């Protein structure tokens, strides 16, 4: 591998660690496109999952049992249904349409939160809202690796405190990535070299984890939610143009 390739991989690992431990995985959507600058799409996806799992381990250790059990119970049924629907209808669902729909949702939600804070999406703060956002996250995560935005929208609506916000998203995606790993192995997308690179990147992932926790600890709930909404706006624009 060239120095450029190794540098981008190292940056992606660091970004993933910061994203998962500090900002509920909101920056994760940038990772695969960055890797695709230096490697084929299939290789980028094959490398990204082991990197995500390494970051998941650090995030779970850092936020162990700080997640919101009640919200997990609300979200998991929708997440499971979304993953099942995505796998069952993978030949019928239009991934580009789903990506565009999520992008528009991100932009609308972020603008509402940043410019019209008095207007709330109260419908999301319900079991039906949790099921809907969980389902959308399951579908989007499976088809376009963009499951974070629906969960961020949901948790921003219910104004979950930062640590519970990050911890709950962390355990959700750790479980989803474990399920994905089985599918990726069966499809031959995970090569030994990608797993070895992910293991070799443990020190960088750990540094990203510590940096993310430090950054998140500097923010109160209001500041954290504002940053999450700015990230949602950027994610929406990114998903529209990429």
N, C-alpha and C positions, 0 to 999 in steps of 0.2 A: 504494500500500500504506500501511496505517496504521502509526503508530509501534509499536503493540503487535505487529503482524505482523513488522515488521522486527526488533524486539527478540528475538522468539522464534526467528526464522531465525538471527540472529547467535548466540544461545545454543546452538542446535542445531549450528551449524558448529563452535563452540568445543568443545562436548561431544564431537563426532565426532573432532576432532583429538586431544583428550586421550585418548579411548577407544582409538583406533587405535594411537597411539604409546606409550601407557602401560599399557593394560590389555587388549590383544589384542581390541579391539572389543567388550568385554563390556557397555559402556553403550549400544551402538548400538540395542538393541531399544527404548529409550525415545524415540528421535529421531522416528520417524514419528508416534506418538501425540501428541507435543508439537506437531508441525507441524499435525496434524489439529485442534488447538484453534483455529487461525486460517485454515485453508483446507480445501477438500474433499479426501477421501481420495486420489483419483486425482492431484490436483495435488501433494499431500504426497509421494506415491511418486515422481512425476515429478521433483520438485525434489531428493529425497533421493539419488537415484543419482548425479547430477553432483557433489553435495557429497561423497559417499563417494569418488568417483574422485579429486577434488582432495585429500582427506585421504590416499588411497592413495599418491599421488605423493610427498607429504612423508614418509610413513612408509617407503616403499621407499628413498628417498634417505637417510633417517636410519639405516636398518638394512641398507643394501646389503650383500649377501653374508654376512650374519650368520645367515641361516636355516639350518636343519638339513636338508641334502639328503636324508639317509636317511629322515627322517620325511616329507618331501615325496613321496618315491617310494612310501612306505607308504600315504599318505593319498589321493593323486591318483586312483588307480583307483576307490576308493569314492566320492569326490566326483563324478567324471564319471558313474558309474553312477547315483548319486542324482539328479543334475540330469536325466539322460535319463529316468529313471523318472518323476520329477515332471512333466516336460513331456509324456510319453507318456500318463500316467494322470491328467492334471490335472482331468479331468471326473469321475473316479472316486474319487480320494483325498479324504478329508475333512480339510480344512485345520484345522478346529476340533479334531478328534480328535488330529491331529499336534501341534498347539500344546499341548494338554492333556498328551499323553504326554511331550513334551519338558519341560514345566513340572514334572511329577512326577519325572522323571529328575533334573532340576536340584536339586530339593528333597532327594530321597533322597541323591544324591551329596554335596551340600553338608553335610547333617547328619552323614553318615558321616565326612566329612573333618574337620569341626569338633569333633564330639563323640566319635567313635569312630575316632580316627586310627590305631589299631593294626590295624583291619580294612581291608584293601585290596581294590580291584577288580583283582586281578592279571590277570584274563582280558582286560582292555582293553590291557594291555601286551604286545601280540602283533600279528602281521600281520592276523589275523582281527579283533582289536579295532580296529585302525586302519582296516581296510576298512569295518567296521560303523559306526564313528563318522563316518568320511568320507562314507559313504552317507547317514546320517541328516542330516549337515550339509548335503549337497547338496539333499536333499529339503526340509528345513526352510527353507533359504535361498531356494529357488525359490518355495515356496508361502506361507510366513508370515514371511519376512525374519528368521529366527531361527536362522541357521546357526552362530552363535558358540558357544552352550552345548555342543553335542556336542564341538567341538574343544577347548574349555576343559577339559571333563571328561577327554578323552584326554591332553592335555598335562600336566594336573595329576597324572594317574596315573603318568606316566613321569617326573614331576618334572624337566621341562626347565628349565634356568636361565632367568631372566626375559628377558634380551635375545634368546636363541634362541626362546623361547616367543613373544614379541611379533613378532619378525622373521618367523618361519615362518607365523604366522597372517596377518601383513600381506601376504605374497606370495600366499598362498592366496586371500585375499579380493580382492586386486587382480586376479588372473586371473579369478575368478568374476564380479566386477563388470564386467570388460571383456566377458565373454560376455553378461552381462545387458544391457549397453548396446546390443548388436546387436538383441536381442529387443525392448527398450523402444522403440528407434527404429522398428523395423518395425511396432510396435503403435501408434505415434503418441503415446506417453506422454511423450516428451522434447520440450518446446517450447523455442524459442530463448531465451525469457525466463528459463527455469529455468537454462539453461547460462550465461547472462550473469550471473545472480545468484550462481551458484557461482563464476564467475571473479572477480566483484567481492568475494567473501568470502575470497579468497586470503590477505590479511593476517591475518584472524581464524583461518583454518585453520592458518596458520603459527604463530601464538601458541599455539593449542591443541596443536599438535605439540610445540613447545618445552616447554610446561608438562607434557605427558604424559611426555616423556623425563626431565625433571627429577624428577618424582614417582617414576617407575619406578627411577631411579638411586639414590634414597634407601632402597630396600628390598633386603634380602637375599632369597635364594630362599625361605626359610621364611615370611617376612613377606609376600612377593609371593603365594605360593600360598594363604596364609590369606585375604588380601584377595580373591583370585580366587574362593575358595569362598564368602565372604560375598556377593560380587556374584552368584554363581550362585544362592544362596538367594533373594536379592532378585528376580533375574530369574525364577525359578520362580514365586514368589508373584505377580509382576507379570503373567506370562503366564496364570496361572489366573484372575485377576480382570479383566483388560482386555477 
